Amino acid sequence: MPTLEEKQLLLIPGPTPVPQAVLRACARPMINHRGPEYARLQNENVAGMKEMFQTKNEILVLTCSGTGGMEAAIVNTLSPGDKVLALVIGAFGKRFVKIARAYGADVEEMEFTWGEAVDPRKVRDRLSQDKSKEIKAVLIQHNETSTGVYNDLKVIGPIIREHGALSIVDAVSGLIALDLQTDNWNIDVVAAASQKAFMLPPGLAFVSMNERAWQAYEKATTPRFYFDLKSAKEFAEKGQNPFTPALPQVFGLQEGLRLLRQEGLQNVFLRHQRLGDAVRAGAKALGLELFAKPANASNCVTAVKSPEGLGADDIRKFLLEKYGLVLAGGQAHLKGKIFRIGHLGYVSETDILGCMAALGAGLQELGVSVDPGAGAAAAMASFQAAER
Ligand SMILES: Cc1ncc(COP(=O)(O)O)c(C=O)c1O
């Protein structure tokens, strides 16, 4: 096994690599979280996050991982017994179902074939049958990390709004890697997290709630304490947090936002598009089959089927030990069948070229009949042809 000191190429869909400038910011001395510098810092961060969420809503910054953000979205808008429609295209869709059920919601799962996106027509049909407006909320992923598929929220957001249910979106891996126009697309609640495209260490979740969501809050009776978003909002108005915030991550967020604003959000999307295109081209050139249907293949992560006769986890183990390349495995029933290449956040084009070269070499060394340089060559051609 490589030692911890050895340089690894971390290409999993979170946590993602963190730039030096952000790491340095995280190492700043602690400050008083009830003092004036903290208030300035928090206000600056929230203003930056509004740009990232493309919203005018207040963004609540919580000390927890992404799942905490999803849980906060549920407990602040729903009551036990509320009917909820969960649109499931993979393991994180299943997680949303579990969270809502844990708090007593009456969840109807609408599951689509894994590897495909939510079909907006089926959502429209189901919601139009609900004449008595029993469905209070619709749960959906922006990007389903377990399969490498994104959902078309530009179309689905307005369909949910037309019905009147709240749209609650898990954008933990998708936000800023893929466009999500919270306000324009009528999304009521959005949850995201620090360790994905934001190029930060894990530890923060971000939740956007619009006016409709705050109205739902007033009626929602699900018990809540740590994740009470009204309390978070009231403290935010004073430039504070109800509890001790994870200061290193908050410092890192300030620096990360500075880098992202300098780059510009549209360029951030384009960067992820370039990386996604190159990974898909490279994997295909190595003769590998992609798990996601091309129409909604994600620019955050690519799920790749392992070649006949070779376990996906054996490929990952070999690549880690020989080349220090870290890829993610499959989740749920996809374990051992796929491996996933993360290409979101602080990932460079050179990282992808290195990944493709190592993958090609590794497959050949594992006995696959393949031109080992074909993946890197195809990724390189894709970068050369890409829009900048
Ligand atoms: C789409 C999605 N939702 C939720 C989560 C859960 O986030 P966390 O592990 O930070 O709790 C993840 C993490 O990979 C994710 O990709």
Ligand as a Chemical Component Dictionary entry (heavy atoms), coordinates in Angstrom:
data_LIG
# 
_chem_comp.id                   LIG 
_chem_comp.type                 NON-POLYMER 
_chem_comp.pdbx_formal_charge   0 
_chem_comp.three_letter_code    LIG 
# 
loop_
_chem_comp_atom.comp_id 
_chem_comp_atom.atom_id 
_chem_comp_atom.alt_atom_id 
_chem_comp_atom.type_symbol 
_chem_comp_atom.charge 
_chem_comp_atom.model_Cartn_x 
_chem_comp_atom.model_Cartn_y 
_chem_comp_atom.model_Cartn_z 
_chem_comp_atom.pdbx_ordinal 
LIG C1 C1 C 0 -25.571 13.599 -4.175 1  
LIG C2 C2 C 0 -25.064 13.437 -2.784 2  
LIG N1 N1 N 0 -25.913 13.620 -1.776 3  
LIG C3 C3 C 0 -25.510 13.492 -0.514 4  
LIG C4 C4 C 0 -24.225 13.148 -0.184 5  
LIG C5 C5 C 0 -23.855 12.970 1.235  6  
LIG O1 O1 O 0 -22.931 13.869 1.629  7  
LIG P1 P1 P 0 -22.035 13.642 2.927  8  
LIG O2 O2 O 0 -21.250 12.401 2.713  9  
LIG O3 O3 O 0 -21.238 14.895 2.932  10 
LIG O4 O4 O 0 -22.963 13.533 4.084  11 
LIG C6 C6 C 0 -23.303 12.948 -1.203 12 
LIG C7 C7 C 0 -21.915 12.548 -0.905 13 
LIG O5 O5 O 0 -21.231 11.979 -1.713 14 
LIG C8 C8 C 0 -23.736 13.101 -2.538 15 
LIG O6 O6 O 0 -22.883 12.934 -3.538 16 
# 
loop_
_chem_comp_bond.comp_id 
_chem_comp_bond.atom_id_1 
_chem_comp_bond.atom_id_2 
_chem_comp_bond.value_order 
_chem_comp_bond.pdbx_ordinal 
LIG C1 C2 SING 1  
LIG C2 N1 SING 2  
LIG C2 C8 DOUB 3  
LIG N1 C3 DOUB 4  
LIG C3 C4 SING 5  
LIG C4 C5 SING 6  
LIG C4 C6 DOUB 7  
LIG C5 O1 SING 8  
LIG O1 P1 SING 9  
LIG P1 O2 DOUB 10 
LIG P1 O3 SING 11 
LIG P1 O4 SING 12 
LIG C6 C7 SING 13 
LIG C6 C8 SING 14 
LIG C7 O5 DOUB 15 
LIG C8 O6 SING 16 
# 
